[in-house]
Amino acid sequence: MNCYEELVARGLIAQVTNEEEIKKMVNAGEATFYIGFDPTADSLHVGHFMALCLMKRLQMAGNKPIALIGGGTGMVGDPSGRTDMRQMMTEKTIAHNCECFKKQMSRFIDFSEGKALMVNNADWLLKLNYVELLREVGACFSVNNMLRAECYKQRMEKGLSFLEFNYMIMQSYDFYMLFQEYGCNMQFGGDDQWSNMLGGTELIRRKLGKDAHAMTITLLLNSEGKKMGKTQSGAVWLDPDKTSPYDFYQYWRNVADADVLKCLRMLTFLPIEQIDEMDHWEGSQLNTAKEILAYELTKLVHGEEEAQKAQTAAKALFGGQGSLDHMPSHCLKEEDFVDGRIDILAVLHKSGLAGSRSEARRNVEQGGVSVNGAQIKDIKTTYSREDFAGEGMMVKRGKKNFMKVMVV
C-alpha cells in the first residue's frame, strides 16, 4: 500500500484541494509540507499526537516535513474552535515554549541534515511593516469571505477582536513565506483550520500566479484530537515531568471501546492489516487492544523501557500480576506531618490523587478511597510516618487512580 492510500485507510484524510496531484507527490516522496504548532504551553500534549505521527509517516515515505513553530502567531492567538480569547503571552514565555517543543518533536521527526526543518514564524511576522502588510497581503483577502469562515462565525457571537481577525492573514502569509523560502508545496492542518489553509493557497496563487504549486490537506478529526489532550483532571502532556509515563499509559489504556481501533489506526505504526484483524474483537479482546494501544504510544513518546515499566505496573495493579515497583509514587516530606501525623485528606491532596482537600473529603465521603485495600470511611483518619515506611502504602481513589505513598 502506498503512503497516501495508507493515510486514507487509517482515516487521516478529510479534505484535499487536488487529490490526484497530492497523491502523486506524497507517494513519490516529493512533498515538502508543513504543520503549525502554536506554543501556548511548555509541552506538547496528546492533542498534537496525530499531527506528529502524520509527519513521521510522511517522512518515512521520503517526504520532507517542516515543523512551523508559531512564535509570531502565538502573540495573537488563533480563534479557530474557540469561544474565548487566548491569554496574551510574553516573548520570553513564547521563546521558552518553542525550545521545549523542539526537544519533544525530535522524538518523532528526524531533523538531521536535509531531512526536516524547524522554522519559527516570528522570523518574518515580527519584522512586518503594518502598511506593507495591508498593501501586499491584506489586498488579497475579502472581508466578506473571511466572515463566512466557520472559525470566525463561532467567535462573532461572543465578540471577535480585530487582533484575532488578523490570524487568517498571518497564517496564510506563513504558507506564502514557506513556499518562497523553503519550497514548501503542501500544508496539513486540522479540520478546524480549513478556511485558514485555503487562504494560504489562494494567497500564493494571487501573488505568484495560477500555476504556483501549492496544495492543502486537512486531517480527519484533528479538532477531536485536540480534545484528547484534556481529561477531567487536566491536560495529558508529552513531557514526563507533567504526565508520568505510567499516567500516559493509563490514559490510552482507558480509551472508550468505540475509539480504540480508531486510535490504533491513526496513531500507531502497527501494520494496517494487523489492526484490521481486530475489527471483530469484542469483550475482553478489546481490553487487549487497549493494552496494545497504550504500550505502542507510550513506547513512541517515552521509549520502550518506560513503556515496559508502565505496562508491568498496570498489570500488577489491575491484574494482580507482577511487581508494583514501577507504579506512580509520591514521597511525603517532613513538613507534611503535623505533630508526627497526617490525615487522609492531606495524603490524597499532597499525592495528587485529589486536587484539593474539599475534593478529597468528597471522595472519602462517597466511599471512593481505600488504603492498602481497606476502604476509608472517616475523613479524620490519620497516619504516622512509620505507616509509610518501607515500601509505603497503596492509596486508591476511585477505580483507576492509584498511588504508592512513601516518606522521604
N, C-alpha and C positions, 0 to 999 in steps of 0.2 A: 504494500500500500504506500503510495507517495505521500509526501508531507502534508499537502493541502487536504487530500482526501482523508487523512488520519485526523486532521483538525476538525473536519466536518463530522466524522464518525464519533469523535469524542464530545461532540456537542458544543464546540468552542466558537463557531462562526454564526453570527446573527445576520449581519447585513454587509454587503460589499458594493462598491461602485462599478466594478468591471470584473466579474468573476473569472472569465476565461483568461484575461491578461494576468490577474493576480495569481491564479492557479499556476500558470506557466512560469511566472517569475519565482514563486515560492518553491515549486518543485525543482527548478533549475538552480536554486541557491543564489538567485540574482537579486533578492530583495535586501535593501538597506532600510530598515524600518525603525521607527521609534515608538516608545510608550512613555508617557509622562508620569512623574510622581511628585506631588506637592509635599514638601517637607513640613507637615503640620505637627509632627511629633519626632522624638529622637529615636524611634524604632519603626520599622515596617510591621504591619500586623497581618493576620491571615486573610484579610480582605484584599491584600496585594498579591496573594498567593497565585491566583490564576494568571495574572499578568507575568509574574516571574517565571512560572512554569512554561507559559507560552513562549517567552523569549528564549528559554533554554531549548525547547523543542525546535524552534526555527533555527537557532544557531547550530544545533546538531545536524541539521539538514544543509548547512553551508551558508545560510543567510547571516547577515551582519546586523546585530542589534545596537541601537542607540538608547541608552537609559537617560532620559531627559529629566534632570532634577529641577524642580520649579523654584529656584531661588528668587526669580523675579515675579512670577505669577503668585508665589506664596505670600507676597507682600500685599496682594489684592484679595485673593480668596475666590474660589470657584463656586458660583451659585447652584451648579448642577446637582439635582437631587436633594437640595437643602431647603428648609423652610425658615432658616435664620441666617444671620450674617456671621461669618467666622471672626474669631477674635484676632486682632492685628498682632503680628509678631515683630520683634526687633530683628535687625540684620544679623546681630550676633547669634540669636537663637536659631535663625534660619540656617546660618553657616554651620553651626554645630549639628543640626539635624541632618544637613546634607552629608556631612562626614560620616555620620552613623549609618546613613543609607548606603553609602559606597561600600562600607565594610560588609554589610549584610548581603548586598546584591552579589558580591564576589563569590558567595557560596553557590549561586545559581548560574552565573554568567562568567565566561572566560574573557577577561579583559586584556589578555596578552596581545602583543603587537599585531594590529590589523584585524583582530577577530571581533572586537566590540569597542564601543565608545561610551564614555560617561560625560555628559555635557550639562552645563548649568545655564538656564536661560537668563540668569542675571547678567551674563556676559554681554548680551545685546539689549535686553529690555531696559536695564538701568541706565544705559547710555542714550536712549532715545530722546530726541528733542520733541516736545509736545506738538508744536506746529508742523514739524516734519512728519510726525505720525499721522496727524489729521490729513495732511495733503497726500501722502504716499500710500497710506493704508486705509484710513477712515473713508476715503472717497470710494473704495471698492465695496463698501457694505451698505445695504439698505436697512434702515431702521425698521421699516415695516416687516421685512423678512426676519430680522432678529427677534422682534417681539412675538413672532409666530412660533419661535422655538420653544419646546416644552420646558427647557430649563429656566427660561425667563417667565413663562406663564405661571409656574408654581410660585415664584418669588413675587410676582406682581400683586398677588392677593394680599400679602403682608407688607409689601414695600420693597422695591428693588432700588438699591443705591446706585448712583452713577458710577461709583467705584467698581461695583460688581458687573455693571452693564458692559464695562470695557473688557471683561475677561475673554469673551469670544474673539475679540480683535487680537488680544495678546496671544492667545493660543494659536490662532490662525497664523500670526506672524512668526511663531515658533517654527511651524512646518515650513513656511517660506524660507526662513533662515537656514534651517537644517537641509533643505533641498539644495540651496545655493552653495552652502559652505561644506557640506559633508556628503552630498549626493544621495540624500535620504529620499527614497522614491515611494515610501509606503508608511502609513501611520495606523496604529492599532489603538483602540480605547474601549471603554465600557459603553454599554448601550445608552447610558445617560449622557454620553459625550458626542453623540452622533451629529448634532447640529454644529457644535464647535469644530468638529473634524471636517465636515463638509465646507465650513467656512475657510479652513486652511487650503483644501483642494481648490476651491474657487479662487482664492487669492492668488495662488500660483498661476492658475490659468489666465487670470486677468492681467497679472503683471508680466508674465513671461510668454504668453501666447497659448493658444488652444492645444498645441502639440506638446506642451510641457507634461512630462511623465510623472504623475502623482496619483497614488491610489489610497483608498480609505477602506478600512475594515473595522467592524465593531465586534466585541466579544459577547457571546450569549451569556446572559445572567450575570454580567460583571457587577451591576449595581446590587444584585443579590449577594454577590461575593463580598462586597464591602460590608454588608450586614453580618457576614460570617465573622468579621473581626470583633463583634460585640457579643458579650454574654450578659447575663443578669449581674454578674459580679464585676464587669468591666471589659476592657479590651483583651484579646488574645494576641500577644506580641510575639515576634520572632526573636527578640532579644531574650536570652535565657535568664538574665537578671530581672526581667519584668514578668515573664511567664516561664516557669521552670520546664525543662524537657518532660517531666512527668505530667504536669498540668496540661502541657501542649498535647501530649499523647492522649490524655483522658478527654480532652476537648473533642478530638476526632473519634475516639472510641465511643463517644456518646451522641454522635450524629443521629438524626432520625432515620428510621428504617427506609423511608421513601427517598432519602438523599444519599445513602451510602454508595450505590452504584454510580450515581451521577458524579459524586466526588472522586471515586476511583478512576472514572474515565477522564475527567477534566484535570485532575491534579497529580495523579501518579504516573510513573513511566513504565508500569506493567504493560505487557503486550495487550492490545485491544481484544485479541482473540481470547485471552485468559479471562478478561473481565466479562466478555460476552457470555462465557460459560457459566458465570454466576447469576445470570438473569433469572434463572428458575429457582434460585436459593430462597429459602424462607425459614422462619423459626430460628432455631439455634444456629443454622448456617449463616444467617445474617449477622449474628454476633461474630462469627469467624471472619466475615467480610469486613466488619468494623475493625477488628484487630489487625487485619492486613492493611487497611487504610491508615490506621493510627501509626503502625510501625513504619510504613513506607514514607509517610510525610515527616515523621519525627527524624527518621534517618536522613532525609533530604535536607532538613533545616539544621539539625543538631549533630549529625553524624551517627554512624552505626553503633558505636559504643553506648551513646546516650539512649538511643532507641532500644537497645537490648536491656539496659538498666530499667527504663520506664516500663517495658513490657513485663519484665520479671517482677517488679514491684506491684504492677496492676494484677497479675495473676496471683500473687501472694495475698493481696488484699481481698480480691473478689472471688478467687477460686480456691483459696487455701493451699496453693502450691508455691513452693519456692521461698526465697528469703525476702524479708522486709527491709533489707539494708539500703535499698535504693528508693524507698518511698519518700515523699516530701517530709521534711523535718524542720523543726524550729527549736532554737535554744533560748530558754528563758534566762534573763540576766538577774543579777543580784538585786537591782533596783526594782524589779518586777514584783518582788515579795515584800509584804508589809508584816513586820513582826514575825518573819520567817514563814509566812503562809501566803497563798494566792487563791482567789476564788475562781470558780468555773467560768464566770463571765469574763474575767480578765484573761484566763487561759485561751478562751475562744477568740477574744479580740486581739491579744498580743500575737497569737499564732497565725492570724489572718483568716481563720475559719468564719469569723463574723466581722462585719465592717464597723461595728460599734457595740458598746455594752448593751444598749437598748435592743439591738438586733439579736445579740447573744441571749438576752433574757427571753425574748420571744421564742427562740429556738429551744431553749430548755423547757419553757412552759408548755410548748406544743409537743413535747416528748421526742424531739429530734436529735438529742445529744446523748452520746454514750462515751464512757472512758473504760478502756480495756474490756469492752464487750458488755459492760453494765450500764443500763440506762440511768441517766442523771435526772432526778425529778425536782430537786431542791436547788434553787438559784443561789443559796448561801453555802453550798458545798465548797470546801476549801481543801488545799493540799499543801504539804510541806516540801522543801527542797529534796528531801530523801525520797519522796514518792516518785520523783522524776529521775532518780539516779540510775546508773547503768544504761540500759537500752531505752529508758524513758517510758512514757505511757502513750497508748494509742487513743487518740481523741477523734471522734467521728461526729460529723454534723450532717444530718440527712442520710440519704442512701449512698451518695457517691463522693462525699468530701471527707478525706482522712488527713491526719497529720500526726507524725511521731513527735511528741513534745518532750524535750530533754532540758537539762540545765547545763550552763557553761562550766 
